Every structure is written in C-alpha cells, then in structure tokens.
Amino acid sequence: MNHVMHIIRFWIRNARPTALPQSLLPAVLALCMAAREDGFSAVTGVAAILGVLAGHLSMNLFDDYFDYKVKKTEFREAMVRKGFRARIAKCVYLTSGQADMKQLLIACLAFGLTALGLGFAIFIVRGTVILWIALITAILGLSYSGWPLRLSYHGLGEILIGFIFGPLLMAGVYYSACGKWDWTMAFVSIPVGLLVANIVYTHAIMDCEPDREAGKKTFAVLLKSRTRMLVSLFVLLAAVFLSILYGVIAGYLPSVYLLAMLTFPMAAGLFYLMVEFVRHPEKKFSPGIWMGPMNDWERIRAANLDWFMIRWLLARNLLVFFCLTIIIVCFIP
C-alpha cells in the first residue's frame, strides 16, 4: 500500500499540481451556484469536482507526453546556452531517468480513466448529458497537444483551455450537482474561461521562443510581434471585467456581482509585469501581498524560475480570487 501511495504522489507531483486551482476554483464556484437550486446533491457535485481534478492531472501529463515525443527538452538547455530565456525544468522526471515514456503513458491513462469512471457514476444519477460532457472534454483535452489535431500547435490552445475549464467544466459540475442549467452560471463561466485562457496565454508569451523552436505555434507565436502580444493580453483581461459589467447592465447578473471588480488591480498588476517582461526581461520583482500566495519562493528563486513563476502564479491567483469573490457573492442573500 505504501508503495502504491508513493507512486500516486510521484505522479501527482509531476502533473503540475500548482495548476490545479485553475480547475478546482471554477468547479467549486459551479458547485456553490448549484447549491441554491432544488434537487441539489453534494455527493454528485463533489464527485464531479474529483473527476475534474483527475482529468486535469491527466491532461497535464498527456501534454508532457505529446510534447516530449515531438521534441525532447534538451533544446531548452541549448537555447539557454545561446542566450535565450527559457525554462529548463519541464519533464525533469523524464530527463533525469526517474520515469520513462511507458510509465508516463500509464499514469496519463490512470488519471484519465479515473475521471471517466467518476463521470460514468454521475451519469447513472443525472443521465446522458453528463456522459456527453465527459466524452467531449476527454476528446478536446487529448486534442490540446495530441494527434491528429494538436490544437495547441496551431494557435488554438488558449481558446480550447478557456472553453474546457470555463463553460464546459462549470456546466458539467453544475449539472452534476443539481441536474439543470442556469443562465447566471452560464454567463459567469465566460469571464472564468477567459481568466483560465489568460493563464495559458501569459505562459505562452513567456515561452514564446522555446515554443517557436519546437515548432509549437501558440497564439503568441502566431502574433510574432511582442506589441501585438501585449495588446491581445490587454483585450483579454479587459474582456473579463467588461463581460461582468455588461452582464449586470443587461440584467443577466445581479448587481452584487460587481464585487468581482475588486480583482481588477491584480489584472492591472499582471499586465504591468508582462509589459516589463517584454521591455526589461532581466528586471527582478519580488512577490507582494496583493499578488496572493506564492509558496516555496526561495526554492523558485534558487532554480532561476522567479521571472516566470511570479507572472504565472499571479495569473493563476487572479483566477482564484475572482472565483472566490463570486463564491462569496453566492451566499449573499
């Protein structure tokens, strides 16, 4: 049993659990919104959240699997030697020999089948809608970096991830928990999806050179110009708050949802840091309280990943606090 638990912990650690809040918070938000409905079931709702987390871990590992098959990560070290700024910590468990590709594939399938198993259990209670959502999510998740579509290699990765972890995820958890739809939830899922897409897009801007070297045409790579990248980031972040404002003005959302605007300073701070990344890439920044939790910062700094993680974690924390704000709103009479 201890050996099995060690293996599970090993693969969870390598599946980038720091990214789990980008699926957990939208899922919890959907559960809290569903709790107001008749027919609410905490059991099926929590099962859906567990399925979402397992599916997310599977997607992260599949991304490593397909990326590594396309081009091993040694090219990142070569880029650093040439003077480019690139993360060299990706797939360390493969490059160090701790695991091989066969073991990685087994771990991918184990997490993925766990997610589908939980989806099937919910399907028994809620019907075919859940089955379709689970299957569509699985297909789209594999298509992010897997053949034949490999959408993240053709500039569609950010849109795909935003759709999966926003509207699709929230609809699945909401329906699992209460067995119906709600337009308020649907409207909230749009800015949530945009914030998830923002995490991936922020990542893509910082990883633009390694992605271009690997032949991975993210949206940032397709834009080519750093100015266009920043303009697109500005539009993406602005759309989050404008969608909430429009939702309230048009009557889709109660006015209390304007409290989500409290997270705007975090968005503005992220945009500033990304502008500085483009203009002065060597400039150092230290985490501030307003940025939210950034654990193990000394370890991150020692690994020379602080330039990347301060921006990526801020993008993640923006999503987290946005969702937490609306979760609080859900319980305001």
C-alpha positions in Angstrom: 0.0 0.0 0.0 2.8 2.4 0.9 4.5 1.7 -2.5 1.2 2.4 -4.3 0.7 5.7 -2.4 4.3 6.7 -3.2 3.7 6.1 -6.9 0.5 8.2 -6.8 2.2 11.0 -5.0 5.1 10.9 -7.5 2.8 11.3 -10.5 0.6 14.0 -8.8 3.8 15.9 -8.1 4.9 15.6 -11.7 1.5 16.5 -13.1 2.0 20.2 -12.0 -0.4 20.3 -9.1 0.3 24.1 -8.8 -2.0 24.4 -11.8 -5.0 22.6 -10.1 -6.6 25.8 -8.8 -7.4 26.7 -12.4 -9.8 23.7 -12.5 -10.7 23.5 -8.8 -11.9 27.0 -8.3 -14.2 27.1 -11.3 -15.5 23.7 -10.2 -16.2 24.8 -6.6 -17.8 28.0 -7.9 -20.2 26.0 -10.1 -21.0 23.8 -7.1 -21.7 26.8 -4.9 -24.0 28.3 -7.5 -25.8 24.9 -7.9 -26.4 24.7 -4.2 -29.2 27.3 -4.5 -31.2 25.0 -6.8 -33.8 22.4 -6.0 -32.5 18.9 -6.5 -29.0 19.8 -5.3 -26.8 16.8 -4.4 -23.4 17.5 -2.7 -22.4 13.9 -3.4 -22.7 14.1 -7.2 -21.3 17.6 -7.1 -18.2 16.6 -5.2 -17.8 13.5 -7.4 -17.8 15.9 -10.4 -15.1 18.0 -8.8 -12.9 15.0 -8.1 -13.4 13.9 -11.7 -12.4 17.4 -12.9 -9.1 17.3 -10.8 -8.3 13.8 -12.1 -8.9 14.9 -15.7 -6.8 18.0 -15.2 -3.8 15.9 -13.9 -4.3 13.6 -16.9 -4.3 16.5 -19.4 -1.1 17.9 -17.9 0.7 14.6 -18.1 -0.6 14.0 -21.7 0.7 17.4 -22.6 4.2 16.3 -21.4 3.9 13.0 -23.2 3.0 14.5 -26.6 5.4 17.4 -26.3 8.3 15.1 -25.4 7.5 12.8 -28.3 7.6 15.8 -30.7 10.9 17.2 -29.4 12.8 16.2 -26.2 13.5 19.0 -23.8 17.3 19.2 -24.3 16.6 22.0 -26.9 15.6 24.3 -24.0 19.1 23.9 -22.4 20.7 24.7 -25.8 18.6 27.8 -26.1 19.7 29.0 -22.6 23.3 28.5 -23.7 22.6 30.6 -26.8 21.4 33.4 -24.5 17.6 32.9 -24.7 15.5 32.9 -21.6 13.8 29.5 -21.3 12.5 27.2 -18.6 14.6 24.1 -18.3 12.6 22.4 -15.6 10.0 20.8 -17.9 9.7 17.0 -17.8 12.6 16.6 -15.3 11.2 13.3 -14.2 11.8 12.0 -17.8 15.2 13.7 -18.4 16.5 12.5 -15.1 15.5 8.9 -15.7 13.1 8.7 -12.8 10.4 7.6 -15.2 10.1 6.5 -18.9 7.6 7.2 -21.6 5.7 4.0 -21.0 5.3 4.7 -17.3 4.2 8.3 -18.2 1.5 6.9 -20.6 0.2 4.6 -17.9 -0.1 7.5 -15.4 -1.9 9.6 -18.1 -4.4 6.8 -18.6 -4.9 6.1 -14.9 -5.8 9.6 -14.1 -8.0 9.9 -17.3 -9.9 6.7 -16.6 -10.4 7.8 -13.0 -12.1 10.9 -14.3 -14.2 9.0 -16.8 -15.2 6.5 -14.1 -16.5 9.3 -11.9 -18.3 10.7 -14.9 -20.0 7.4 -15.5 -21.1 7.2 -11.9 -22.7 10.6 -12.2 -24.2 9.6 -15.5 -26.2 6.9 -13.7 -27.8 9.6 -11.5 -28.1 12.5 -13.9 -28.4 10.9 -17.3 -26.8 11.2 -20.7 -25.9 14.9 -20.6 -23.1 14.2 -18.2 -21.8 11.4 -20.4 -21.6 13.7 -23.4 -19.9 16.4 -21.4 -17.3 13.9 -20.1 -16.6 12.5 -23.6 -16.4 15.9 -25.3 -14.0 17.1 -22.5 -11.8 14.0 -22.9 -11.6 14.4 -26.7 -10.8 18.1 -26.5 -8.3 17.5 -23.7 -6.4 15.0 -25.7 -6.6 17.2 -28.8 -4.8 20.0 -27.0 -1.3 18.6 -27.8 -2.2 15.1 -29.1 -2.6 13.9 -32.6 -4.3 14.3 -35.1 -5.5 17.8 -34.2 -2.7 19.1 -31.9 -4.6 22.3 -31.4 -2.0 24.0 -29.1 0.4 23.7 -32.1 -1.9 25.7 -34.3 -2.7 28.7 -32.2 -5.9 27.4 -30.7 -4.6 26.1 -27.3 -5.6 29.2 -25.3 -9.2 29.2 -26.7 -9.5 25.4 -26.1 -8.3 25.6 -22.5 -10.5 28.5 -21.8 -13.6 26.7 -23.1 -12.8 23.4 -21.3 -12.0 25.0 -17.9 -14.7 27.7 -18.2 -18.1 27.0 -19.8 -17.6 23.2 -20.3 -16.3 22.5 -16.8 -18.7 24.7 -15.0 -21.7 23.4 -16.9 -20.6 19.8 -16.1 -20.2 20.4 -12.4 -23.4 22.5 -12.2 -25.5 19.9 -14.0 -23.9 17.1 -11.9 -24.9 18.8 -8.7 -28.5 19.8 -9.5 -29.5 18.3 -12.8 -30.4 21.5 -14.6 -29.0 24.6 -16.3 -28.9 28.2 -15.3 -28.2 31.3 -17.4 -26.5 33.1 -14.5 -24.0 30.3 -14.2 -23.5 30.2 -18.0 -22.8 34.0 -18.0 -20.3 33.7 -15.1 -18.5 30.9 -16.9 -17.4 33.2 -19.7 -15.1 35.5 -17.7 -13.9 32.5 -15.7 -13.0 30.8 -19.0 -11.2 34.0 -20.2 -9.2 34.0 -17.0 -8.1 30.4 -17.5 -7.2 31.2 -21.1 -5.2 34.2 -19.7 -3.1 31.8 -17.6 -2.2 29.8 -20.7 -1.6 32.9 -22.8 0.6 34.5 -20.2 2.6 31.3 -20.1 2.7 31.3 -24.0 4.1 34.8 -24.1 6.9 33.9 -21.7 7.6 30.6 -23.5 7.4 32.1 -27.0 11.0 31.4 -28.0 11.1 27.8 -26.9 7.7 27.1 -28.4 8.8 28.6 -31.7 12.0 26.5 -31.6 9.9 23.4 -31.0 7.5 24.2 -33.9 4.7 24.8 -31.5 2.5 27.6 -32.9 0.8 29.0 -29.9 -1.3 32.2 -30.3 1.7 34.2 -29.0 4.0 32.6 -31.6 1.5 33.4 -34.4 1.3 37.0 -33.4 5.1 37.3 -33.8 5.2 40.9 -32.5 5.6 41.5 -28.8 3.5 44.6 -29.1 0.6 42.5 -30.6 1.1 40.0 -27.8 0.6 42.7 -25.2 -2.4 44.3 -27.0 -4.0 40.9 -27.1 -3.4 40.4 -23.4 -4.9 43.8 -22.6 -8.0 42.9 -24.7 -8.3 39.5 -22.9 -8.1 41.0 -19.4 -10.4 43.9 -20.3 -13.0 41.4 -21.7 -13.2 39.7 -18.3 -14.4 42.8 -16.4 -16.4 44.2 -19.3 -18.4 40.9 -19.5 -19.3 41.2 -15.8 -20.2 44.8 -16.3 -22.4 44.0 -19.3 -24.0 41.1 -17.5 -25.1 43.4 -14.7 -26.3 46.2 -17.0 -28.2 43.8 -19.3 -29.8 42.1 -16.3 -28.2 38.7 -16.6 -26.4 39.1 -13.3 -27.5 40.8 -10.0 -25.6 44.0 -9.2 -23.8 42.3 -6.3 -21.6 40.5 -9.0 -19.9 43.9 -9.5 -17.8 42.9 -6.4 -15.8 40.8 -8.9 -14.3 44.1 -10.0 -12.2 44.1 -6.8 -9.8 41.8 -8.6 -9.1 44.4 -11.3 -5.9 45.7 -9.5 -4.4 42.2 -9.8 -5.2 42.2 -13.5 -3.6 45.6 -13.9 -0.5 44.4 -12.0 -0.2 41.3 -14.2 -0.4 43.4 -17.3 2.4 45.7 -15.9 4.6 42.8 -15.2 4.1 41.4 -18.7 5.0 44.8 -20.2 8.2 44.8 -18.1 8.9 41.2 -19.2 8.9 42.4 -22.8 10.8 45.7 -22.2 13.2 44.7 -19.5 13.3 40.9 -19.3 16.1 40.8 -16.7 14.4 43.1 -14.2 13.6 41.3 -11.0 10.4 41.5 -9.0 9.6 40.2 -5.5 6.1 38.9 -4.6 3.8 41.3 -2.9 0.8 40.5 -0.6 -1.6 41.8 -3.3 -0.3 39.1 -5.6 -1.7 36.3 -3.5 0.1 33.1 -2.3 3.4 32.2 -3.9 4.7 29.3 -1.9 8.3 28.0 -1.9 9.5 31.3 -3.3 13.1 30.8 -2.2 13.2 27.4 -4.0 11.8 29.0 -7.1 14.3 31.8 -7.0 17.2 29.3 -6.4 16.0 27.4 -9.5 16.1 30.7 -11.5 12.4 30.4 -12.3 11.3 33.5 -10.4 11.0 35.5 -13.7 8.5 33.0 -14.9 6.6 31.9 -11.8 5.9 35.4 -10.4 3.8 36.1 -13.5 2.3 32.7 -13.9 1.3 32.5 -10.3 -0.2 36.0 -10.4 -2.3 34.9 -13.4 -3.4 31.9 -11.5 -4.1 33.8 -8.3 -6.2 36.3 -10.3 -8.5 33.5 -11.4 -8.6 32.1 -7.8 -9.6 35.4 -6.2 -12.1 36.2 -9.0 -13.8 32.8 -8.3 -13.6 33.2 -4.5 -15.2 36.7 -4.8 -18.2 35.2 -6.7 -18.4 32.3 -4.4 -18.9 34.8 -1.5 -21.5 36.6 -3.6 -23.4 33.3 -4.0 -24.1 33.3 -0.3 -25.2 36.9 0.0 -29.0 37.0 0.4 
